[in-house]
Structures are given as structure tokens and as C-alpha cells.
């Protein structure tokens, strides 16, 4: 199975940021580490280390990698793959599945892809500057 590169992981880490304790993300989900959504059976009452957060990131990235591999039917460069894994990590595979972004990629309309990333900058009904910056970074990674 194909995996995200270290550059891709670093992109996710940069935008998710590290939190050793649980917080609620802008969409309202309990979150810890580098954007790990806390599941009902998980207990992080004592917090986590950066090493534990990195392990959760890698585990969660596998879910995003599988979504990209399942939904994208054309060859991708490492940059394209990393950008899409970051997108799916942040928004979930369902967002990628129902997106015009996915349709453009699968039609190999790569020049139109950066514009499609920028449609995904909303959370909790608000346009977020952090998501604008993240989508721009993903778009740049996609075309490089």
C-alpha cells in the first residue's frame, strides 16, 4: 500500500498543530495530538506526548491514504498523493468522495484542481483563515 511521505505528514502536523490535551476543533469534535478525533472508547485524561501524537497521526493517515487509493483512479505524483491525503485527513474520505475535486482529478483535469481545493475552507458554518491557508498549501503541493 502507498503511504504519505514525511513532507505530507509535516504538512498535516503544521496545520493541525500539537495539543497534549483534548480540545474541541472548529467543527465541534473532541480532538487531541495532531488532529486526532477522540473516539468514545479512548481516554486521554492524562494527555499525550508528541511521540504518541505522531503514532496516532500515522494510524489516522492510513485511513486517509486508503480513501485516496479507493477514490482516485489515475496515477498521482507524491505531491498530489500527499495533498489529497492531507485533505482526506482533515475532512474525511466522504468529503473527497462527493467532491468535484475528485471528479476533476479522475478526469485528469489537473489544472483545475487547485481551484477545487479552495472550495473546502468552511467549518461550523464559517470560512476559516486556517483552512484557507491549508487548502492553498495543499494546492501548491498538488501542482509541484
C-alpha positions as CSV (number, residue, x, y, z in Angstrom):
1,X,0.0,0.0,0.0
2,X,1.2,3.5,-0.8
3,X,1.9,5.9,2.1
4,X,2.1,9.6,2.6
5,X,5.7,11.0,2.6
6,X,7.3,12.7,5.5
7,X,6.7,16.0,3.7
8,X,3.0,15.2,3.7
9,X,3.0,14.3,7.4
10,X,4.8,17.5,8.1
11,X,2.1,19.5,6.2
12,X,-0.6,17.8,8.3
13,X,1.3,18.5,11.5
14,X,1.9,22.1,10.6
15,X,-1.8,22.8,10.1
16,X,-3.2,20.6,12.8
17,X,-0.8,21.8,15.4
18,X,0.0,19.7,18.5
19,X,-2.1,19.6,21.6
20,X,-1.2,17.3,24.5
21,X,-4.8,17.7,25.9
22,X,-8.2,17.3,24.4
23,X,-9.8,20.3,22.8
24,X,-12.8,20.9,20.6
25,X,-11.9,21.6,16.9
26,X,-13.8,24.4,15.0
27,X,-16.3,21.7,13.8
28,X,-17.0,20.8,17.4
29,X,-15.2,17.4,17.7
30,X,-13.1,16.4,20.7
31,X,-9.5,16.3,19.3
32,X,-6.0,15.7,20.6
33,X,-2.5,15.5,19.3
34,X,-2.2,16.4,15.6
35,X,-5.9,16.5,14.8
36,X,-6.9,13.0,16.1
37,X,-10.6,12.9,16.7
38,X,-11.2,11.2,20.1
39,X,-13.4,8.1,19.9
40,X,-15.8,7.2,22.7
41,X,-13.7,4.3,23.9
42,X,-10.5,6.4,24.2
43,X,-9.3,8.0,27.4
44,X,-6.8,10.9,27.1
45,X,-7.4,12.3,30.6
46,X,-3.7,12.3,31.3
47,X,-2.8,13.9,27.9
48,X,-0.3,12.5,25.4
49,X,3.3,13.0,24.3
50,X,4.4,14.2,20.9
51,X,5.5,10.7,20.2
52,X,2.1,9.3,21.0
53,X,0.5,12.0,18.9
54,X,2.8,11.1,15.9
55,X,1.7,7.5,16.2
56,X,-2.0,8.5,16.2
57,X,-1.3,10.7,13.2
58,X,0.3,7.8,11.3
59,X,-2.7,5.5,12.2
60,X,-5.2,8.1,11.2
61,X,-3.3,8.8,8.0
62,X,-3.7,5.2,6.9
63,X,-7.5,5.8,6.8
64,X,-7.0,8.8,4.6
65,X,-4.5,7.0,2.4
66,X,-7.0,4.2,1.8
67,X,-9.7,6.7,0.9
68,X,-7.4,8.3,-1.7
69,X,-6.4,5.0,-3.1
70,X,-10.0,3.8,-3.3
71,X,-11.4,7.0,-4.8
72,X,-8.7,8.2,-7.2
73,X,-8.3,6.1,-10.3
74,X,-5.4,7.9,-12.0
75,X,-1.7,7.9,-11.3
76,X,-0.6,10.5,-8.8
77,X,2.8,12.1,-8.0
78,X,4.0,12.0,-4.4
79,X,2.9,15.7,-4.1
80,X,-0.5,15.0,-5.4
81,X,-1.0,12.0,-3.2
82,X,0.2,13.8,-0.1
83,X,-2.1,16.8,-0.8
84,X,-5.1,14.5,-1.1
85,X,-4.2,12.5,2.0
86,X,-3.9,15.8,3.9
87,X,-7.3,16.8,2.5
88,X,-8.9,13.5,3.5
89,X,-7.2,13.5,6.9
90,X,-8.8,16.9,7.6
91,X,-12.2,16.5,6.0
92,X,-12.7,12.7,5.8
93,X,-13.0,10.4,2.8
94,X,-16.6,11.2,2.4
95,X,-15.8,14.8,1.5
96,X,-13.3,13.6,-1.1
97,X,-15.8,11.0,-2.4
98,X,-18.6,13.5,-3.1
99,X,-16.3,16.3,-4.3
100,X,-15.9,17.9,-7.7
101,X,-12.2,17.8,-6.7
102,X,-12.2,14.0,-7.1
103,X,-14.1,14.2,-10.4
104,X,-11.6,16.7,-11.8
105,X,-8.6,14.5,-10.7
106,X,-10.1,11.3,-12.1
107,X,-10.7,13.1,-15.5
108,X,-7.1,14.3,-15.3
109,X,-8.1,17.9,-15.3
110,X,-5.2,18.7,-13.1
111,X,-5.0,22.4,-13.9
112,X,-8.5,22.9,-12.4
113,X,-7.7,21.1,-9.1
114,X,-6.2,24.0,-7.1
115,X,-9.4,25.9,-7.5
116,X,-11.3,22.9,-6.2
117,X,-9.2,22.7,-3.1
118,X,-10.3,26.3,-2.3
119,X,-14.0,25.4,-2.1
120,X,-13.3,23.5,1.2
121,X,-12.5,26.3,3.6
122,X,-15.6,26.2,5.8
123,X,-16.1,24.6,9.2
124,X,-19.0,25.1,11.6
125,X,-20.7,27.4,9.0
126,X,-17.7,29.8,9.0
127,X,-14.9,30.5,6.5
128,X,-11.7,29.9,8.5
129,X,-8.4,31.6,7.7
130,X,-6.5,28.4,8.8
131,X,-8.4,26.3,6.3
132,X,-7.8,28.9,3.5
133,X,-4.0,28.6,4.3
134,X,-4.2,24.8,4.5
135,X,-6.0,24.4,1.2
136,X,-3.6,26.8,-0.5
137,X,-0.7,24.7,0.8
138,X,-2.3,21.5,-0.4
139,X,-3.0,23.1,-3.8
140,X,0.7,24.1,-4.1
141,X,1.8,20.7,-3.1
142,X,-0.6,19.1,-5.6
143,X,0.9,21.1,-8.5
144,X,4.6,20.7,-7.5
